[in-house]
Amino acid sequence: MDSSKEDLVLTLKSKVKTIIDLYETQKKINKELENNNRELKEKLILLEDKVSDVEEKYENLRLAKALVSSGDSEHSHEAKIQVNRIVREIDKCIALLNR
């Protein structure tokens, strides 16, 4: 083989090896990013559940506070609103069960 052809083949082999190395590096980075994404999605689900629980506890606390301080007309009105909301939710549940 000619010297220039050998140089060309060596150059081509070198470039192919470089491309393969870059591909492998990107493949590892992609896998790490996928794992990170999965972990973040799991954390997000946990945090959303936690927020939901805290919101429910807050609503229960507000209702309890409104019921305890029923002597105050403002709190009494709020308690009635909360009770009406709960009754509406129960009615919706009953309607869904009757379907």
GILINMO-V510306 format. One record per residue. PSI is psi in whole degrees, 0 to 359 (NA if undefined). Layout:
psi=PSI
psi=PSI
//
This chain:
psi=152
psi=151
psi=320
psi=325
psi=321
psi=318
psi=319
psi=316
psi=317
psi=319
psi=316
psi=317
psi=318
psi=316
psi=321
psi=318
psi=319
psi=317
psi=318
psi=318
psi=318
psi=320
psi=314
psi=319
psi=314
psi=325
psi=317
psi=317
psi=317
psi=318
psi=317
psi=318
psi=321
psi=317
psi=316
psi=317
psi=315
psi=315
psi=318
psi=323
psi=320
psi=318
psi=320
psi=316
psi=316
psi=317
psi=323
psi=320
psi=318
psi=317
psi=317
psi=316
psi=317
psi=320
psi=320
psi=317
psi=322
psi=316
psi=319
psi=320
psi=318
psi=317
psi=316
psi=318
psi=320
psi=323
psi=323
psi=319
psi=51
psi=348
psi=332
psi=128
psi=325
psi=315
psi=326
psi=317
psi=317
psi=322
psi=318
psi=319
psi=317
psi=316
psi=318
psi=321
psi=317
psi=319
psi=319
psi=318
psi=319
psi=319
psi=320
psi=317
psi=317
psi=318
psi=320
psi=324
psi=329
psi=348
psi=NA
//
